[in-house]
């Protein structure tokens, strides 16, 4: 099975092609440009470099949030458009679950933290399952760091994500034994990790409806917060 995965819910963007659980190719970009400028060119290059076309793919996957409002919308709309044109099944995966995959397998609880700004974090709790995939321990949420401390289980925890790096001092002050990854590349969700999870979802028959797949923001965009009625001036 050939899986095409698209990740642009974070500040970076990546696309990957996998054959079952083996990564054929991946392009990871973090140039500081808008996702709309780099996603389709990256996808075109990946297909060309691997000698594949959309007709060769069997499953399309994307992160569905939380994360960048614009990035999430671009990823979902791109995957939906490609799936509609090519007649392929799709699956959307939580950005935090994809991020947790960077630490699997791990004997400890995995706490995923993405910076949501405004002194808040997108927060998820996961554990490595028997198949090496992340298993959700609680629903993904939007919280402040003090609330997150109160929600942590009484067992060793590994932290990952740009939010963990941002709040590194507070975490280590509260939990001196906490493990926090330093390098930026490990603290970003990757399309290859997304593809691995998507492949397992497909094997379990857990696919998304093309029409129903929607972004998971956990917080309304600023424009909607300022104008909750949705009425434009």
Phi and psi in degrees as GROMACS dihedral restraints (atoms count N, CA, C in turn):
[ dihedral_restraints ]
;  ai    aj    ak    al  type     phi  dphi    fc
    3     4     5     6     1  -103.0    20    10
    4     5     6     7     1   122.6    20    10
    6     7     8     9     1  -111.3    20    10
    7     8     9    10     1   128.9    20    10
    9    10    11    12     1  -105.5    20    10
   10    11    12    13     1   122.6    20    10
   12    13    14    15     1  -120.1    20    10
   13    14    15    16     1   138.0    20    10
   15    16    17    18     1  -127.0    20    10
   16    17    18    19     1   124.3    20    10
   18    19    20    21     1  -126.7    20    10
   19    20    21    22     1   117.5    20    10
   21    22    23    24     1  -149.3    20    10
   22    23    24    25     1    34.2    20    10
   24    25    26    27     1   -83.5    20    10
   25    26    27    28     1   -13.0    20    10
   27    28    29    30     1  -106.8    20    10
   28    29    30    31     1  -170.7    20    10
   30    31    32    33     1   -68.7    20    10
   31    32    33    34     1   -25.5    20    10
   33    34    35    36     1   -92.4    20    10
   34    35    36    37     1   177.1    20    10
   36    37    38    39     1  -145.6    20    10
   37    38    39    40     1   146.0    20    10
   39    40    41    42     1  -152.6    20    10
   40    41    42    43     1   152.7    20    10
   42    43    44    45     1  -132.5    20    10
   43    44    45    46     1   145.6    20    10
   45    46    47    48     1  -146.4    20    10
   46    47    48    49     1   151.3    20    10
   48    49    50    51     1  -120.2    20    10
   49    50    51    52     1   131.7    20    10
   51    52    53    54     1  -128.0    20    10
   52    53    54    55     1   145.8    20    10
   54    55    56    57     1  -107.5    20    10
   55    56    57    58     1   108.2    20    10
   57    58    59    60     1    55.2    20    10
   58    59    60    61     1  -115.7    20    10
   60    61    62    63     1  -102.1    20    10
   61    62    63    64     1    10.0    20    10
   63    64    65    66     1  -105.1    20    10
   64    65    66    67     1   127.7    20    10
   66    67    68    69     1   -77.7    20    10
   67    68    69    70     1   120.1    20    10
   69    70    71    72     1   -82.7    20    10
   70    71    72    73     1   -41.3    20    10
   72    73    74    75     1  -167.3    20    10
   73    74    75    76     1   152.5    20    10
   75    76    77    78     1  -149.1    20    10
   76    77    78    79     1   139.0    20    10
   78    79    80    81     1  -118.9    20    10
   79    80    81    82     1   122.8    20    10
   81    82    83    84     1  -117.0    20    10
   82    83    84    85     1   129.0    20    10
   84    85    86    87     1  -132.4    20    10
   85    86    87    88     1   138.3    20    10
   87    88    89    90     1  -144.6    20    10
   88    89    90    91     1    58.9    20    10
   90    91    92    93     1   -90.2    20    10
   91    92    93    94     1    -2.0    20    10
   93    94    95    96     1    81.6    20    10
   94    95    96    97     1    10.1    20    10
   96    97    98    99     1   -95.5    20    10
   97    98    99   100     1   166.4    20    10
   99   100   101   102     1   -66.7    20    10
  100   101   102   103     1   144.6    20    10
  102   103   104   105     1   -58.6    20    10
  103   104   105   106     1   -35.0    20    10
  105   106   107   108     1   -62.1    20    10
  106   107   108   109     1   -26.7    20    10
  108   109   110   111     1   -78.7    20    10
  109   110   111   112     1   -25.5    20    10
  111   112   113   114     1  -115.8    20    10
  112   113   114   115     1   -18.7    20    10
  114   115   116   117     1   -66.0    20    10
  115   116   117   118     1   -56.6    20    10
  117   118   119   120     1   -65.1    20    10
  118   119   120   121     1   -41.6    20    10
  120   121   122   123     1   -59.8    20    10
  121   122   123   124     1   -38.3    20    10
  123   124   125   126     1   -65.3    20    10
  124   125   126   127     1   -41.0    20    10
  126   127   128   129     1   -64.6    20    10
  127   128   129   130     1   -43.0    20    10
  129   130   131   132     1   -61.3    20    10
  130   131   132   133     1   -42.1    20    10
  132   133   134   135     1   -66.2    20    10
  133   134   135   136     1   -41.1    20    10
  135   136   137   138     1   -60.8    20    10
  136   137   138   139     1   -45.3    20    10
  138   139   140   141     1   -63.4    20    10
  139   140   141   142     1   -40.6    20    10
  141   142   143   144     1   -67.7    20    10
  142   143   144   145     1   -44.3    20    10
  144   145   146   147     1   -64.4    20    10
  145   146   147   148     1   -33.4    20    10
  147   148   149   150     1   -91.3    20    10
  148   149   150   151     1    -4.1    20    10
  150   151   152   153     1    70.5    20    10
  151   152   153   154     1    27.7    20    10
  153   154   155   156     1  -115.9    20    10
  154   155   156   157     1   165.5    20    10
  156   157   158   159     1  -127.9    20    10
  157   158   159   160     1   171.8    20    10
  159   160   161   162     1   -61.2    20    10
  160   161   162   163     1   -29.4    20    10
  162   163   164   165     1   -64.0    20    10
  163   164   165   166     1   -24.2    20    10
  165   166   167   168     1   -78.2    20    10
  166   167   168   169     1   -18.2    20    10
  168   169   170   171     1   -78.8    20    10
  169   170   171   172     1   150.8    20    10
  171   172   173   174     1  -114.7    20    10
  172   173   174   175     1   -22.9    20    10
  174   175   176   177     1  -148.9    20    10
  175   176   177   178     1   137.0    20    10
  177   178   179   180     1  -114.5    20    10
  178   179   180   181     1   138.1    20    10
  180   181   182   183     1  -137.9    20    10
  181   182   183   184     1   150.6    20    10
  183   184   185   186     1  -149.3    20    10
  184   185   186   187     1   158.5    20    10
  186   187   188   189     1   -78.5    20    10
  187   188   189   190     1   140.0    20    10
  189   190   191   192     1  -110.7    20    10
  190   191   192   193     1    11.4    20    10
  192   193   194   195     1   105.2    20    10
  193   194   195   196     1   169.7    20    10
  195   196   197   198     1   -75.5    20    10
  196   197   198   199     1   169.7    20    10
  198   199   200   201     1   151.5    20    10
  199   200   201   202     1  -151.3    20    10
  201   202   203   204     1   -59.8    20    10
  202   203   204   205     1   124.1    20    10
  204   205   206   207     1   -57.7    20    10
  205   206   207   208     1   -46.6    20    10
  207   208   209   210     1   -66.5    20    10
  208   209   210   211     1   -45.0    20    10
  210   211   212   213     1   -61.4    20    10
  211   212   213   214     1   -42.2    20    10
  213   214   215   216     1   -62.6    20    10
  214   215   216   217     1   -45.1    20    10
  216   217   218   219     1   -62.0    20    10
  217   218   219   220     1   -42.0    20    10
  219   220   221   222     1   -64.4    20    10
  220   221   222   223     1   -44.5    20    10
  222   223   224   225     1   -61.8    20    10
  223   224   225   226     1   -47.3    20    10
  225   226   227   228     1   -67.5    20    10
  226   227   228   229     1   -43.9    20    10
  228   229   230   231     1   -65.1    20    10
  229   230   231   232     1   -37.2    20    10
  231   232   233   234     1   -65.1    20    10
  232   233   234   235     1   -47.9    20    10
  234   235   236   237     1   -64.8    20    10
  235   236   237   238     1   -40.5    20    10
  237   238   239   240     1   -62.8    20    10
  238   239   240   241     1   -43.5    20    10
  240   241   242   243     1   -63.6    20    10
  241   242   243   244     1   -44.4    20    10
  243   244   245   246     1   -65.4    20    10
  244   245   246   247     1   -40.5    20    10
  246   247   248   249     1   -66.3    20    10
  247   248   249   250     1   -39.7    20    10
  249   250   251   252     1   -65.3    20    10
  250   251   252   253     1   -43.2    20    10
  252   253   254   255     1   -69.3    20    10
  253   254   255   256     1   -37.3    20    10
  255   256   257   258     1   -97.6    20    10
  256   257   258   259     1    -7.8    20    10
  258   259   260   261     1    67.1    20    10
  259   260   261   262     1    41.2    20    10
  261   262   263   264     1  -108.7    20    10
  262   263   264   265     1   151.3    20    10
  264   265   266   267     1   -73.8    20    10
  265   266   267   268     1   157.1    20    10
  267   268   269   270     1  -131.7    20    10
  268   269   270   271     1   158.9    20    10
  270   271   272   273     1  -146.5    20    10
  271   272   273   274     1   136.1    20    10
  273   274   275   276     1  -110.7    20    10
  274   275   276   277     1   135.5    20    10
  276   277   278   279     1  -123.1    20    10
  277   278   279   280     1   143.3    20    10
  279   280   281   282     1   -57.4    20    10
  280   281   282   283     1   135.1    20    10
  282   283   284   285     1   -58.6    20    10
  283   284   285   286     1   -37.8    20    10
  285   286   287   288     1   -69.6    20    10
  286   287   288   289     1   -33.6    20    10
  288   289   290   291     1   -67.7    20    10
  289   290   291   292     1   -41.1    20    10
  291   292   293   294     1   -63.0    20    10
  292   293   294   295     1   -41.1    20    10
  294   295   296   297     1   -63.0    20    10
  295   296   297   298     1   -40.7    20    10
  297   298   299   300     1   -61.7    20    10
  298   299   300   301     1   -28.1    20    10
  300   301   302   303     1   -60.2    20    10
  301   302   303   304     1   -25.8    20    10
  303   304   305   306     1   -64.3    20    10
  304   305   306   307     1   -18.1    20    10
  306   307   308   309     1  -108.9    20    10
  307   308   309   310     1     1.9    20    10
  309   310   311   312     1   -89.1    20    10
  310   311   312   313     1   139.0    20    10
  312   313   314   315     1   -82.8    20    10
  313   314   315   316     1   146.3    20    10
  315   316   317   318     1  -139.1    20    10
  316   317   318   319     1   141.4    20    10
  318   319   320   321     1   -76.2    20    10
  319   320   321   322     1   -12.7    20    10
  321   322   323   324     1  -103.1    20    10
  322   323   324   325     1   165.0    20    10
  324   325   326   327     1   -65.2    20    10
  325   326   327   328     1   141.6    20    10
  327   328   329   330     1  -107.9    20    10
  328   329   330   331     1   120.7    20    10
  330   331   332   333     1  -106.1    20    10
  331   332   333   334     1   114.3    20    10
  333   334   335   336     1   -97.2    20    10
  334   335   336   337     1   130.6    20    10
  336   337   338   339     1  -133.2    20    10
  337   338   339   340     1   118.5    20    10
  339   340   341   342     1  -114.3    20    10
  340   341   342   343     1   135.3    20    10
  342   343   344   345     1   -64.8    20    10
  343   344   345   346     1   119.9    20    10
  345   346   347   348     1  -105.0    20    10
  346   347   348   349     1     4.9    20    10
  348   349   350   351     1    64.0    20    10
  349   350   351   352     1  -179.8    20    10
  351   352   353   354     1    54.7    20    10
  352   353   354   355     1    33.2    20    10
  354   355   356   357     1    61.5    20    10
  355   356   357   358     1    30.0    20    10
  357   358   359   360     1  -127.9    20    10
  358   359   360   361     1   161.0    20    10
  360   361   362   363     1  -134.5    20    10
  361   362   363   364     1   142.4    20    10
  363   364   365   366     1   -80.4    20    10
  364   365   366   367     1   124.4    20    10
  366   367   368   369     1  -127.6    20    10
  367   368   369   370     1   131.2    20    10
  369   370   371   372     1  -140.2    20    10
  370   371   372   373     1   150.9    20    10
  372   373   374   375     1  -121.1    20    10
  373   374   375   376     1   127.7    20    10
  375   376   377   378     1  -137.6    20    10
  376   377   378   379     1   163.6    20    10
  378   379   380   381     1  -137.7    20    10
  379   380   381   382     1   146.9    20    10
  381   382   383   384     1   -69.7    20    10
  382   383   384   385     1   126.9    20    10
  384   385   386   387     1   -83.8    20    10
  385   386   387   388     1   176.9    20    10
  387   388   389   390     1   -64.0    20    10
  388   389   390   391     1   -26.8    20    10
  390   391   392   393     1   -90.5    20    10
  391   392   393   394     1     7.6    20    10
  393   394   395   396     1    83.2    20    10
  394   395   396   397     1     2.9    20    10
  396   397   398   399     1   -96.8    20    10
  397   398   399   400     1   152.6    20    10
  399   400   401   402     1   -66.4    20    10
  400   401   402   403     1   138.9    20    10
  402   403   404   405     1  -115.9    20    10
  403   404   405   406     1   127.8    20    10
  405   406   407   408     1   -72.6    20    10
  406   407   408   409     1   129.6    20    10
  408   409   410   411     1   -97.7    20    10
  409   410   411   412     1   -21.2    20    10
  411   412   413   414     1  -157.4    20    10
  412   413   414   415     1   159.6    20    10
  414   415   416   417     1   -65.4    20    10
  415   416   417   418     1   143.1    20    10
  417   418   419   420     1   -62.2    20    10
  418   419   420   421     1   140.3    20    10
  420   421   422   423     1  -142.6    20    10
  421   422   423   424     1   169.0    20    10
  423   424   425   426     1  -109.1    20    10
  424   425   426   427     1   115.7    20    10
  426   427   428   429     1  -142.1    20    10
  427   428   429   430     1   166.4    20    10
  429   430   431   432     1   -91.5    20    10
  430   431   432   433     1   165.0    20    10
  432   433   434   435     1   -63.8    20    10
  433   434   435   436     1   -34.7    20    10
  435   436   437   438     1   -67.7    20    10
  436   437   438   439     1   -39.1    20    10
  438   439   440   441     1   -64.5    20    10
  439   440   441   442     1   -39.0    20    10
  441   442   443   444     1   -62.6    20    10
  442   443   444   445     1   -41.0    20    10
  444   445   446   447     1   -57.1    20    10
  445   446   447   448     1   -39.6    20    10
  447   448   449   450     1   -71.4    20    10
  448   449   450   451     1   -21.4    20    10
  450   451   452   453     1   -90.7    20    10
  451   452   453   454     1   -10.8    20    10
  453   454   455   456     1   -70.4    20    10
  454   455   456   457     1   143.5    20    10
  456   457   458   459     1   -73.5    20    10
  457   458   459   460     1   161.9    20    10
  459   460   461   462     1   -84.3    20    10
  460   461   462   463     1    55.1    20    10
  462   463   464   465     1  -150.4    20    10
  463   464   465   466     1   166.4    20    10
  465   466   467   468     1   -55.6    20    10
  466   467   468   469     1   140.3    20    10
  468   469   470   471     1  -129.8    20    10
  469   470   471   472     1   134.7    20    10
  471   472   473   474     1  -102.5    20    10
  472   473   474   475     1   133.7    20    10
  474   475   476   477     1  -106.8    20    10
  475   476   477   478     1   142.5    20    10
  477   478   479   480     1  -147.9    20    10
  478   479   480   481     1   148.7    20    10
  480   481   482   483     1   119.2    20    10
  481   482   483   484     1   160.6    20    10
  483   484   485   486     1   -65.0    20    10
  484   485   486   487     1   -23.6    20    10
  486   487   488   489     1   -68.6    20    10
  487   488   489   490     1   -34.6    20    10
  489   490   491   492     1   -66.7    20    10
  490   491   492   493     1   -39.2    20    10
  492   493   494   495     1   -67.3    20    10
  493   494   495   496     1   -42.0    20    10
  495   496   497   498     1   -61.4    20    10
  496   497   498   499     1   -39.9    20    10
  498   499   500   501     1  -105.0    20    10
  499   500   501   502     1    25.1    20    10
  501   502   503   504     1   -53.2    20    10
  502   503   504   505     1   -48.1    20    10
  504   505   506   507     1   -63.7    20    10
  505   506   507   508     1   -43.1    20    10
  507   508   509   510     1   -64.3    20    10
  508   509   510   511     1   -40.8    20    10
  510   511   512   513     1   -64.5    20    10
  511   512   513   514     1   -47.4    20    10
  513   514   515   516     1   -69.4    20    10
  514   515   516   517     1   -29.6    20    10
  516   517   518   519     1   -67.2    20    10
  517   518   519   520     1   -37.4    20    10
  519   520   521   522     1   -84.0    20    10
  520   521   522   523     1   -37.1    20    10
  522   523   524   525     1  -131.7    20    10
  523   524   525   526     1    85.3    20    10
  525   526   527   528     1   -58.8    20    10
  526   527   528   529     1   -25.2    20    10
  528   529   530   531     1   -90.2    20    10
  529   530   531   532     1     1.7    20    10
  531   532   533   534     1   -63.0    20    10
  532   533   534   535     1   142.6    20    10
  534   535   536   537     1  -100.5    20    10
  535   536   537   538     1   125.5    20    10
  537   538   539   540     1  -130.2    20    10
  538   539   540   541     1   123.9    20    10
  540   541   542   543     1   -70.5    20    10
  541   542   543   544     1   140.1    20    10
  543   544   545   546     1   -91.0    20    10
  544   545   546   547     1   -43.3    20    10
  546   547   548   549     1   -76.6    20    10
  547   548   549   550     1   137.7    20    10
  549   550   551   552     1   -57.8    20    10
  550   551   552   553     1   -39.6    20    10
  552   553   554   555     1   -62.9    20    10
  553   554   555   556     1   -29.6    20    10
  555   556   557   558     1   -83.6    20    10
  556   557   558   559     1   -14.1    20    10
  558   559   560   561     1   -99.0    20    10
  559   560   561   562     1    14.0    20    10
  561   562   563   564     1  -120.2    20    10
  562   563   564   565     1   142.4    20    10
  564   565   566   567     1   -66.2    20    10
  565   566   567   568     1   145.1    20    10
  567   568   569   570     1  -122.6    20    10
  568   569   570   571     1   144.7    20    10
  570   571   572   573     1   -62.8    20    10
  571   572   573   574     1   -33.5    20    10
  573   574   575   576     1   -64.0    20    10
  574   575   576   577     1   -40.5    20    10
  576   577   578   579     1   -65.1    20    10
  577   578   579   580     1   -41.0    20    10
  579   580   581   582     1   -57.8    20    10
  580   581   582   583     1   -44.3    20    10
  582   583   584   585     1   -62.7    20    10
  583   584   585   586     1   -37.3    20    10
  585   586   587   588     1   -63.7    20    10
  586   587   588   589     1   -44.0    20    10
  588   589   590   591     1   -66.5    20    10
  589   590   591   592     1   -42.1    20    10
  591   592   593   594     1   -61.5    20    10
  592   593   594   595     1   -39.3    20    10
  594   595   596   597     1   -61.2    20    10
  595   596   597   598     1   -42.4    20    10
  597   598   599   600     1   -65.2    20    10
  598   599   600   601     1   -39.2    20    10
  600   601   602   603     1   -61.6    20    10
  601   602   603   604     1   -41.5    20    10
  603   604   605   606     1   -61.6    20    10
  604   605   606   607     1   -43.8    20    10
  606   607   608   609     1   -62.9    20    10
  607   608   609   610     1   -27.7    20    10
  609   610   611   612     1   -89.0    20    10
  610   611   612   613     1    -0.9    20    10
  612   613   614   615     1    75.6    20    10
  613   614   615   616     1    21.2    20    10
  615   616   617   618     1  -100.4    20    10
  616   617   618   619     1    78.3    20    10
  618   619   620   621     1  -104.4    20    10
  619   620   621   622     1   162.5    20    10
  621   622   623   624     1  -102.1    20    10
  622   623   624   625     1   152.0    20    10
  624   625   626   627     1   -76.7    20    10
  625   626   627   628     1   135.2    20    10
  627   628   629   630     1   -58.1    20    10
  628   629   630   631     1   -39.1    20    10
  630   631   632   633     1   -80.5    20    10
  631   632   633   634     1   -39.8    20    10
  633   634   635   636     1   -77.5    20    10
  634   635   636   637     1   -23.5    20    10
  636   637   638   639     1   -58.3    20    10
  637   638   639   640     1   123.4    20    10
  639   640   641   642     1  -139.5    20    10
  640   641   642   643     1   157.8    20    10
  642   643   644   645     1   -61.9    20    10
  643   644   645   646     1   147.3    20    10
  645   646   647   648     1  -113.9    20    10
  646   647   648   649     1   101.2    20    10
  648   649   650   651     1   -90.6    20    10
  649   650   651   652     1   -34.0    20    10
  651   652   653   654     1    69.2    20    10
  652   653   654   655     1   -17.6    20    10
  654   655   656   657     1  -147.3    20    10
  655   656   657   658     1   140.1    20    10
  657   658   659   660     1   -67.3    20    10
  658   659   660   661     1   144.7    20    10
  660   661   662   663     1   -57.4    20    10
  661   662   663   664     1   153.7    20    10
  663   664   665   666     1   -54.7    20    10
  664   665   666   667     1   -38.2    20    10
  666   667   668   669     1   -61.9    20    10
  667   668   669   670     1   -37.2    20    10
  669   670   671   672     1   -77.3    20    10
  670   671   672   673     1   -31.1    20    10
  672   673   674   675     1   -66.2    20    10
  673   674   675   676     1   -36.1    20    10
  675   676   677   678     1   -77.4    20    10
  676   677   678   679     1   -24.9    20    10
  678   679   680   681     1  -136.7    20    10
  679   680   681   682     1    68.0    20    10
  681   682   683   684     1   -62.6    20    10
  682   683   684   685     1   -20.0    20    10
  684   685   686   687     1   -72.6    20    10
  685   686   687   688     1   -19.6    20    10
  687   688   689   690     1    79.3    20    10
  688   689   690   691     1     1.9    20    10
  690   691   692   693     1   -82.3    20    10
  691   692   693   694     1   125.8    20    10
  693   694   695   696     1   -85.5    20    10
  694   695   696   697     1   146.6    20    10
